[in-house]
Amino acid sequence: KQQPPQFTPPPCPPPIDASPRVTTPRSLRHTLLEKLADQHTIRLMLYTGAPMLVVGVIIWLHDVLYLKLQEPIVQATLLALGTIVVTVSGWLTILRTRLLLTGRALTLIGSLLVPVNFWFLARSGLIEQSGRAWLVCATCALLYALTAALLREKLYVYLASLATIATVWTLVYRFDPDAFGLYALTLMAVSLAFLHLSRLFTVGNDDRRWTMDDGGATTDAFPSSIVHRLSSGMLWASPLVHVALAGAAFSLLLYMPLRLGSSTALAGDLSRLHASEYGSSMAILLSAAGAYTAWFTGRYIFTNR
């Protein structure tokens, strides 16, 4: 008979030593150095140490910064840097990204902060108030015109036109502030200049003309290529026409109320343009310029009305 295989028990494991191991200080030191040299530990130390360092520097410089910020030259420098940064950021946002609304807002804020810089310089006594406000208005007009040409925004054409009117008015205020009639006369002159200047952007080298009606543009036998080439001029033409018409109307409304309570005699003459009271000759001149503005607008610009 075949005998069954005999079972052989496995070897017994060695007995476990229940006594605790004694850790030497050298092994503890080695483990601590490994943990400190770990990449995550170093990154955590850097991330927490950097804000603590910044807070310490701010606390250290708190008194110095507070005293320095009280100085007008520091405030003017910060205001100028902020204006430049906001304006350039708006330009780059419009030209390089699709965030047009954000870029327009930043550019508008920076553009409106430009005259505030000059006002703060004069207010804080850093520059003398020597009656040169016309330089500020002229600088703003050039900046707004450059912004309009760069960004192709009609809003800045309006701002440049208003800054030009402000330049002329500040010149009148510097030389003869009491000549009330000169404000209306110069406004009418600038309006006529804008009206004729708008034709330079819509008229080619020949006698054929463009006419605007209802905000659009119509041409007389113009090739399509020339239409597309000259269509960029409508960026300037339409706002200039609007400012010219509004300025011509406002100049009459500004001067004609002086007629109330004055004599009806034709006593004034053109040699008294600097007079502060009502003059019949000035009223006739403004009325004639207003009539010419209406005729020119109906003849060359809004021909269908």
Secondary structure, DSSP 8 states (H G I E B T S, - for coil): ------------------S-----HHHHHHHHHHHHTSHHHHHHHHHHHHHHHHHHHHHHTHHHHHHHHTSHHHHHHHHHHHHHHHHHHHHHHHHHSS-HHHHHHHHHHHHHHHHHHHHHHHHTTSS---S-HHHHHHHHHHHHHHHHHHH--HHHHHHHHHHHHHHHHHHHHHH-TT-HHHHHHHHHHHHHHHHHHHHHTT--SSS--EEEETTEEEESS--HHHHHHHGGGHHHHHHHHHHHHHHHHHHHHHHGGGGTTS--S----GGGTT-SS--HHHHHHHHHHHHHHHHHIIIII-TT-
